[in-house]
């Protein structure tokens, strides 16, 4: 009985009355044959000789979606009020659909659109399930409010254990479901990080035979006053190869991007949406302008029929202004911060008007999206007297500042403008009750002034 296997068999037969010795012997022989066949099959596989094969094996093939047309890639509040008004009018005209012809869509905060697009997904895709730790009661930020009663048995709570939650999502994916997993706070991903790495690696490890297509919603990210550092985490250091990371800034783009995320998950990719707390219920950018409320982007196509503007792919970027001499690139609540910084720069005379400085919203963070390359290389930003500021809401320093890797990649491919700067949140922890340690509009304005001042100094 000192032998572990023999002891287990004796325990099963003699104590638990599970099977006979003969049945267990036959089972062991069967397993031995299966193992030998597996080794023989592996030995016959083509040997790894090319790095490119290892790169292609990281994740399932990307589902190609239409790029946003130019009018759909404009910011929800434009420099030109006439353009902004026309865009909102057009969005309102798309409303109604099956819910009421001709009824304009009421502009709402981001959280409302998040709830609606999740409901849309569950209604249109019977294989989709939504799991989390308090989702049946609306979730920590009410994003799933009402969904459990609308979709009984498909919006389900799990114990507060992120490893178990992600492990269950793997099981769902393996039986053909499309799990949408809610992690209550970004810092809580630490608790399930081993399982997160495993599910991300599965496609590569099995050469695509066992993908774990899913959408992971990571909440409680960035600027906020609740809970201190463990509820306002602002680093993205858990990004293994094979994970698509996106961080949207407003409800319109979130809805369009979420549709794309689900499509990619259905194809076997792992998509992680990082949701910034500060903008979930944000209405105003300047004063009481209600500039951050948007109409819901009604889907024009039915089922798998995708029309331009229905989805926002990973390559798309959104531009707040298109004729500026300079640009600031950001994502998530950093976009709002940059728009507010632009107003500061205009009021202080650093730029002659807000139209001199474009703000580029770049939600896709796993690699430099094609749309960003196109903007940076085909516009006036590449001229010698222009500059591009990358404003990162993550902490400065190694392992967390996303845009530092962007700059390195753009430099390697010769797509980085001559004059550039990176600004990020300070490399410290976030205290309870204030926002001192997050990227501020003053940080962005000072970094921009430093960048253009350096260029003026070089010219002199």
N, C-alpha and C positions, 0 to 999 in steps of 0.2 A: 504494500500500500504506500510505500515511500515514493513510488513513481506517480507523478501528478495525473497522467492520463489513466493509468490503471486504477488509481484511487477514485477518480471521477466516475469510471464505469462501475466499479463496485458499489459506490454510493448510489448511483442511479438504479442499479438492478436490485441490490439487497435492501436498501433503505427506502428509496422512493418508488420502487416497483415500476420503473420506467424501462420497458424493453427487456430483452434477454441478452445473454452473453453472445449468442449467435447473431442476433440482429445488430449488435454493436460492432462485432467483428466484420460483418458484411459492409456496414457503413464506413468503417475505417478503410477497408479495401477499396470501396468506391471512391472515397476522397483521395486516396493515393493515386488511383488511375487518373482522376481529374487533374491532380497536380502535375503528374508526368506529362499529360497532354498539353497542359498550359505551358510548361517549360519547353516542350518540343515546338509548339506554335511560336513562342517568343524567339527561339533560336533561329527559326526560319524567316523572321521578319527582316526587312531591309535595314541594313546598318545605317546609323546616323553619320552623315558625311558633310552635310551643308548646314551652316548657321541659319540660312533663310528658312529651311524647313522647320527649325525650332521656333523661329519667330512666327511663322504662319500657324503653327500648332497651338499657340497660346490661347486663342479663343475662337468661337464659332465665327463664320463669315458674317460680315456686317450686311444687314439688310439695307439696300439702297432705297432712299426716299427722295422725293423731289426737293431741291433747294428752295428756300423761300424766295418768292419774287421780290423785286426791289421794294415795292410799296409795302410788303409784309415784313420787311427787315428793318423798317424804321422804328425808332423808339416810341414808346407809348406817349411820351410828351416830347415834342420836337422843338427845336429852336424857333422855327417859324410857327406862330400860333395858327395860321391858316392851314398849314399842312397837318398840324396836330388835330385840328377840328375836323378836317376832311377824313382823316384816318379813323377817328372815332365814329364819325357818321357812317362810314362804310362798314365798320365792324358792327354797328347797331343794325344796319340793314340785313346783315347775315343772320340776325336773330330770328326767332319765331319757329323755323323748322317745323317739326311735327308737333311742337308744343303750342304753336299759335302763330299763324301766318301774319307777317307784318308787325308783330309786336317787338319793339326794339329791346335789345338786351340791356339790362340795367348794369352800369359799371359797379363792380364789387371789389373788395379787397382780395388779396392773393389767397388767403385761407379758404374762402368760399369757392374759388375756382378749383382748388386742390381737392376739396370734398367732391365737387361735381365731376371732375374728370375720373376720380376713382370710382364713383358710382357709374359713370358711363362705361368704364372698363369692365366692371363686374356684370353690368347688364348685357353688354355685347359679347363677352367672352365667358362661356360657362365653365371654362377650365381655370379661370382666375380665382385665387383665394387671397384673403388679406389676413395676416396674422401679426400679433404684437403682444404687448403686456398690459394694455388697458384700452384696447381698441373697441371693445364692445360698448364701452361707456363714452366713446367719443375721442379717446386718445388724450395725450397730455396737453395738446393744443387744440382740441376739438376738431381736428382735421377729419376724423371718421364719425363725426356726430350724425346719428340717425342711420348709419349704414348697416349696423347689425340687425336692426328690425327690417330694413329694406331687403337684406340678403341673409336670411337666417342660415346659420351653419357654414357660412363662407367668410364671415368676419369674426375671428376667433381669438380669444385671449389665451396666453400661455403664462406659466409662472415666470417671475422676474429672473430669468437665467438666459443670457444672450447666447451662450453656447448651445443650449437646448433649442432655442428659437431658430437659430441658423441651421442647426442639424435637422430640425423638422422641415425647414424649407428645402434642404437637399433631398429629403425623402419625398416631399411633394413633387419636386422637379423630376425625380427619377421615375415617377409613375405617370408623368405626362401632364401634371398641373403647372400652372404659372403662378408661383407664389410671389406676393408682394409683402415684404417684411418691414415692419416698423421698429426701428431702434429708438427708444424714447429720447435719448440724448447722445450726442456725438461721442462723448467721452466713454459712454457705456460700450462702445464697440471694442474697447480694450478688453472687456470681460469675455468676449467671444472671438478674439482675434485669431486664435489657432484654427477654429472651425471656419472662420472667414477665409483664411489663407488656403485651407484645404478645399473649400468649395470653388475658390477661384482657380486653383491649380488642376482641378479634375479634368478639364478639357485637354490640357497639355499632357497630363500624366497618362490619359487613356487614348491619346491621339484622336480625340473627338468622339469616342464611343460613349462616354458618359458625361455629357455637358450638364451643367446645373443652371439652366436659364432661370433668372429671377430678377426682380426689382427690389432693391434695398433702399428704404427711406430712412435716412439718418437725420434726426431732428435735433433741436437744441444746439444749433451751431452759431457761433459768432456773437455779435454785440447783444448784450442783455444785462440785466441787473439781478436776475433771480439765480440763486444757488451757487454763485461764485464759479470758480474755474471748472468744476465738474459738471456744470450745466450750461456753460457758455464757452465750451471748447472751441478753439480756432486754429487747429493744425490739421493738416490732411497727410498724416504720415503712415496710414495703413492702406496703401494702394499697391497691392501686388500686381504683377503683369496679368492681363486678362480681365481687368475690371474697368468699365467705362464710368468715369466720375463726372457728374454734371451738377451745376449749382445755379439755379435760375433766380432772377431778380424780381419777377412780377407774375401775376396770375395768368395773363394771356400766354406768356412764353412757357410757363410751367405746364399749362394744359396741353399745349402743342408738343412740348418736349416729353411729357409723360406718355403720350400716345406712341411716340417713337421708342421710348424706353420699353414699353410693353411689347412692341413689335420685335425689338432686338432680343428680349427675354424669351419670346416664343421661339426664336431661332437658336436659342442656347447660350446667349451672352449674359453676362452678369453686369447689371447697370446699378450704380449707386447714386441716388439723388441726395444731395446735401442741402438741407432746408434751414435757411437763416431765420432765427426767431424774430429779429427786429422788424422784418418786412411782412410778416404773416398778416398783420392787421393794419399795416401802414396805409394811410389815406393821402397824406400831404407830403410834398417835397419842399415847396417854398410857401411859407405862410399857411393859408387855408385853401390851397389851390385844388385839392382833391386830385392831384396829378398822378397818383399811383393807383387809382382805381381803374379797372379796365372792364370792357364788355367781355363776356365769355366767347371764345372763338368756336363758333358752331362748326361742326365737321360737315363739309359739303358732300364727301363721298360716303357710301354705305358699305359696311363690312370691310373687305380687303381693298375696296376701291379708294385709293388715296388721291386727293386733289392737291394742287399747289396751295400751300398755306394751311392745310389740315394738320401737318406735323412739322416740328422743328427738329431737323437732323443735327448730328454732332458737328457738322462742318459749318453750320450757320452761326453768324454773329449778328448782333443788332446795333444799329448806329444811331446815336442821338446827335444829329448834325452830320452833314456829309461834305461840307465845304471849308472846314477849318484848316488852319495852317498847322495846328498841333493836335495831338490826340492823347487821351488817357484811356487805358485798357483796364477793365476790372470785371468783377462777377459778383453775383449774390447781392447782399446789401451794400457792397462796395460801389455798385453802380449809383445808388442814391447818394452815397457819400461824395462821389466824384461830381455828380450834378450840382450838389450843394457847394462843393469846392469851386466849381466853374463860376458860380454866381459870386463867390468871394473874390476870385481873381478878376472878374469883370468890374465889380464895384470898386476894387482897389486900384484899377488902372493897369494891372499887369498884362491883361489882354484888352484890346479895344472894345470888344463885345463878346458875348457868349458864343456867337457864331464863329469866332476865331478858333474855338477849341471844341473838337468833337469828343464825345464819350462813346467808347466801344464796349458793348456788353458781350463778353466771351464766356458762355456757360460751360463749354466742354473743357475739362481740365486734365485729362489723361495724356494728351499730347497736343501739339499745336494744330488747331483745326484749319482746314483749307481756307475757310472764310477769312480768318485772321491774316493768313499769309497774303491773300488776295488784296485785302484792304491796305496792308502795310507796304506792299510793293507796287501797287497800281494807283497810288494817290499822291497828293502833295506832301505827305508826311516824310517821304524819302528825300526831299530837297535839303540842301545843306543848312538852311536857316530854320528848319522845322525840328520838332522833337516829339518823341513818344514816351509817355510815362506809364509804367506798369504799376498799378495800385493794387496790392495784394492784401486781402483782409486776414490772411493767415499770419502767424508770427514770423518774424524775420529769423533767418538762420538756417542751418542745414536740416534737411529732412522734413521741413514744414512749409517753406515758401515755394508755392507752385510756380510762380512766374520766374523765379530764378532759373528753373530748368527750361522754361520757354525761351528765355533770353539766350541760353547756351545753344539750344536747338536752332533758333532763328539765326544766330551768328554762324553756326556750322554750315547752314544752307544758304548763307549770304542774303537772308531776307530781313535782317535786322537793320532798321534805319541807323544812320550815322550818329545821330544824337538821341540818346535814350537814358532813362533812369528807372530804378525800381524803388518803390517805397512799400513798406509792410508794417504790420502791427509790431510793437516792441516785444522783444524776446523775454517775456516774464509771464507770471500767472495772473489770472483775472480775479480781482477781489469781489466780494459780495457788495452789491448795492450801488456800484457806479460803473462808468464806462471809460475810465481813464486809460485802460490798457488796450483799447481797440483802435483800429485805424480811424482817424478822425478827418473831417473836412480840412482842418488846419494842417494836419500832416500832409495831405495831398497837395494843398495849395503851396506849402513851403517847399515840398519836393519839386513841384513844377517850376516855381520861381528859381530854385537852385539850378534846375536843368537849363532853362532859357538864359539865366544869368551866365552860366558857364559858356554857352554858345556865344553870347555877346562878348565875353572876355576873350575868347579865341579869335573872334573876328577883329577885335581891336589890336 
